[in-house]
Amino acid sequence: MLNINILGYLVLRKPEYNFDELGRGAYLPYAPKIDTIYYGGIDRMEWFDIDEKYYNDTLPNDILKLRDKVIDASRQYNFNVCTCLDDAKKMLAFSNKDQDRNDLIAISLYNKIENTIDAEFEGELLGCDLYCDGFGSLIREGIFNKPELFREYATNLNKNGLFDINKNIIQKYTEMYEIVSVSNNLEQFDGPIKSVSVYKLF
């Protein structure tokens, strides 16, 4: 049982299902992967199966109300989090009713104590992701997008496609990404980089 302070919960596509067959918008038609390691961070398809039914006008009213609560919370947290575990579990069950393609995760930020909630749940730490609001994950956009440019850091990924908690590696990778992105046509971030701990709930 884990007892931690978190920002909240999200329903994300499982790493191996983190793709849209139609390749719409920001979603790839294949799951980001290096050899046998899938990207398993926060920048996966969040609330995707709920949003699909919302835009198709087939979302049940009870789930619609929960979706609205997530949108309201995102104005405070800068992440589309659900702050109630029971609500998050209901949304996970709905998302997976046709096929088991989604995970329930919790996230916390290093050195952030405001706007957090005390949480207790069965789960495991997947690792550390690096995230910039309005941009996404530096791990996904860098290592998984152009692994040949970041070979030394690709070897530091754990089995979940994330970094283990290591401030030295995190700082060096962030600095390298900022330099390499300019000359290699990668997305360039504009804002603070957040170190995000990603937990998977059982």
CORLIN-V334655 format. One record per backbone hydrogen bond with DSSP energy under -0.5 kcal/mol. CO is the residue of the C=O (numbers start at 0). NH is the residue of the N-H. If there is no record, write none. Layout:
co:CO nh:NH
co:CO nh:NH
This chain:
co:1 nh:120
co:3 nh:5
co:3 nh:118
co:5 nh:116
co:7 nh:106
co:8 nh:81
co:9 nh:11
co:9 nh:104
co:10 nh:46
co:11 nh:102
co:13 nh:16
co:14 nh:17
co:16 nh:18
co:18 nh:20
co:19 nh:22
co:23 nh:26
co:27 nh:19
co:31 nh:38
co:33 nh:36
co:35 nh:37
co:36 nh:33
co:41 nh:43
co:43 nh:45
co:44 nh:12
co:44 nh:47
co:46 nh:50
co:47 nh:51
co:48 nh:52
co:49 nh:53
co:50 nh:54
co:51 nh:55
co:52 nh:57
co:52 nh:58
co:53 nh:56
co:59 nh:63
co:60 nh:64
co:61 nh:65
co:62 nh:66
co:63 nh:67
co:64 nh:68
co:65 nh:69
co:66 nh:70
co:67 nh:71
co:68 nh:72
co:69 nh:73
co:70 nh:74
co:71 nh:74
co:72 nh:75
co:72 nh:76
co:73 nh:77
co:78 nh:80
co:81 nh:8
co:82 nh:84
co:83 nh:87
co:84 nh:88
co:85 nh:89
co:86 nh:90
co:87 nh:91
co:88 nh:92
co:89 nh:93
co:90 nh:94
co:91 nh:95
co:93 nh:96
co:98 nh:100
co:100 nh:13
co:102 nh:11
co:102 nh:104
co:103 nh:200
co:104 nh:9
co:105 nh:198
co:106 nh:6
co:106 nh:7
co:107 nh:196
co:108 nh:111
co:112 nh:115
co:116 nh:5
co:118 nh:3
co:120 nh:1
co:120 nh:122
co:121 nh:201
co:123 nh:125
co:123 nh:199
co:126 nh:197
co:127 nh:162
co:128 nh:195
co:129 nh:137
co:129 nh:138
co:130 nh:193
co:131 nh:134
co:131 nh:135
co:135 nh:131
co:136 nh:140
co:137 nh:141
co:137 nh:142
co:138 nh:143
co:141 nh:145
co:145 nh:148
co:145 nh:149
co:146 nh:149
co:149 nh:152
co:149 nh:153
co:150 nh:154
co:152 nh:155
co:153 nh:156
co:155 nh:163
co:157 nh:160
co:159 nh:39
co:161 nh:157
co:162 nh:127
co:163 nh:165
co:165 nh:169
co:166 nh:170
co:167 nh:171
co:168 nh:172
co:169 nh:173
co:170 nh:174
co:171 nh:175
co:172 nh:176
co:173 nh:177
co:174 nh:178
co:175 nh:179
co:176 nh:180
co:177 nh:181
co:178 nh:181
co:178 nh:182
co:179 nh:183
co:180 nh:185
co:186 nh:188
co:191 nh:193
co:193 nh:130
co:193 nh:195
co:194 nh:109
co:194 nh:196
co:195 nh:128
co:196 nh:107
co:196 nh:198
co:197 nh:125
co:197 nh:126
co:198 nh:105
co:199 nh:123
